[in-house]
Amino acid sequence: MYCGFTEEQEMWRKTVNDFMDKEVGREYCRKVYQERQYPYEFYDKVVKQGWLGLMIPEKYGGVESDVVMYTIMNEALAKFGVDIATSVSVSAFSAMNIVHHGTEEQKDRYLSRVVKGEIRFSISITEPNAGSDAASLATSARLDGDHFIVNGQKVFASAAHAKNNIMCMGVRTDTSLPKHKGISVLLVPNDLPGLEMRRLDTLARRATGTNEVFLDNVMVPKENLLGELNGGWKILTGHLEIERTAVAGMNVGNAQTAVDDAIRYAKEREQFGRPIGQFQVIKHMLAQMQLEVDAARLLTYRAAAITDMGIPCRKEVSMAKLFASETLFKVATQGMQIMGGYGTMPEYDMERYFREGKQATIGGGTSQIQRGIIARELGL
Ligand SMILES: Cc1cc2nc3c(=O)[nH]c(=O)nc-3n(C[C@H](O)[C@H](O)[C@H](O)COP(=O)(O)OP(=O)(O)OC[C@H]3O[C@@H](n4cnc5c(N)ncnc54)[C@H](O)[C@@H]3O)c2cc1C
């Protein structure tokens, strides 16, 4: 078994990394985060490269690549922070719901437009009373003639406020069925009458942003039902697997930069007449950090590769998401320790990576939930 990248994959890694270094830059990522600005310029540049279509079929303007290539992109786009990469990633993995479950008419209507950047997608499952227990979601959608009438409240809908955003929203369409069975997915544009949003003030993800969504008799056209009526749970669980692999890739990308920044600092910063990187304790901290990032990367690409083979891999996906998010948090915590007081200052970025890392262990399903999935897959 070969665990490296092929020549084509290496070229793709270099292409996206060069794009981030030359076309985007660390300062831009820090600035939009500090100013809490959705990164429209970054998103548009990615669209221009054609990368929103990475996993979209050629018929709709995409390049129909695989999950490994998509993961390589996510890793590189997140090199200066998961936050900015999320704007692209959430749109790309949410659009996959249409690729997998949309009707021909829906694919025609949406997919080429997402590739061109005319629309973007997000995912809205979580509610105030339905977090880890997502199947308890209660936002109701009642069919009335040509429309669903939607009422309820969503929370933590990342990027949902951005221009021309369409939420893939989990809604309850039948209260008489068991909780996993009465759920459907609707495509809900964010500018419908009766829909309001409030941006949340969170520890991280301040550029891409995450929102509360209030729905008061929102009329969603019947043709915006994705998949079967009351068949939404299957769509949402499938979605979460793609999301978790993408998130793992982004966490690895950000974690690698945290290690690289800490190494550079340890070589430059002198105390007691020599660079702090010459103290054995610091050397070993850095060695351990790189070890854990490499392990997270291997778990992540294993999950991506098995997904590409079409083999069920819920355990491997949860392992990748869990380990990569906890690794980002760990290496950023250690990175701040190595950078001393400077590590706590926004201009050194490490404190931003630390925030991203903490939040990464919650969004996309908490670490506890991932351990629960792994244990279940082990027959426990
Ligand atoms: C930055 C960010 C972005 C997000 N973006 C989105 C998004 O775009 N769309 C979306 O739908 N959601 C999004 N979420 C929501 C996210 O998926 C939820 O926060 C997460 O699933 C946890 O739900 P909760 O916050 O309600 O916590 P709870 O479910 O209330 O959990 C609280 C604590 O209890 C633990 N716990 C709960 N149940 C169990 C159990 N069975 N066993 C062991 N421990 C348990 C949890 O691990 C956690 O520690 C986002 C969250 C964050 C932080």
The ligand as a Gaussian input file, in Angstrom:
#p B3LYP/6-31G(d) Opt

LIG

0 1
 C      -18.670000      26.954000      14.125000
 C      -19.831000      26.058000      13.964000
 C      -20.407000      25.927000      12.716000
 C      -21.517000      25.130000      12.543000
 N      -22.097000      25.063000      11.307000
 C      -23.239000      24.364000      11.158000
 C      -23.921000      24.365000       9.900000
 O      -23.470000      24.974000       8.917000
 N      -25.105000      23.712000       9.824000
 C      -25.643000      23.044000      10.859000
 O      -26.706000      22.458000      10.711000
 N      -25.012000      23.007000      12.071000
 C      -23.835000      23.661000      12.232000
 N      -23.196000      23.657000      13.451000
 C      -23.822000      22.992000      14.576000
 C      -23.091000      21.765000      15.082000
 O      -23.278000      20.698000      14.197000
 C      -23.592000      21.497000      16.488000
 O      -23.117000      22.550000      17.318000
 C      -23.138000      20.174000      17.035000
 O      -23.741000      19.133000      16.336000
 C      -23.439000      20.025000      18.527000
 O      -24.753000      20.401000      18.839000
 P      -25.014000      21.405000      20.057000
 O      -24.140000      22.577000      19.868000
 O      -26.477000      21.643000      20.157000
 O      -24.511000      20.643000      21.346000
 P      -25.271000      19.473000      22.141000
 O      -25.774000      18.448000      21.211000
 O      -26.250000      20.096000      23.078000
 O      -24.085000      18.847000      22.962000
 C      -23.600000      19.417000      24.179000
 C      -22.547000      18.465000      24.754000
 O      -23.130000      17.194000      25.033000
 C      -22.422000      16.181000      24.343000
 N      -23.354000      15.141000      23.919000
 C      -24.556000      15.291000      23.333000
 N      -25.093000      14.100000      23.074000
 C      -24.217000      13.179000      23.459000
 C      -24.162000      11.759000      23.453000
 N      -25.153000      11.029000      22.933000
 N      -23.069000      11.126000      23.971000
 C      -22.050000      11.860000      24.494000
 N      -22.022000      13.200000      24.534000
 C      -23.085000      13.845000      24.015000
 C      -21.783000      16.874000      23.156000
 O      -20.666000      16.156000      22.663000
 C      -21.401000      18.204000      23.769000
 O      -20.205000      18.071000      24.459000
 C      -22.065000      24.430000      13.651000
 C      -21.464000      24.549000      14.894000
 C      -20.356000      25.346000      15.070000
 C      -19.745000      25.458000      16.416000

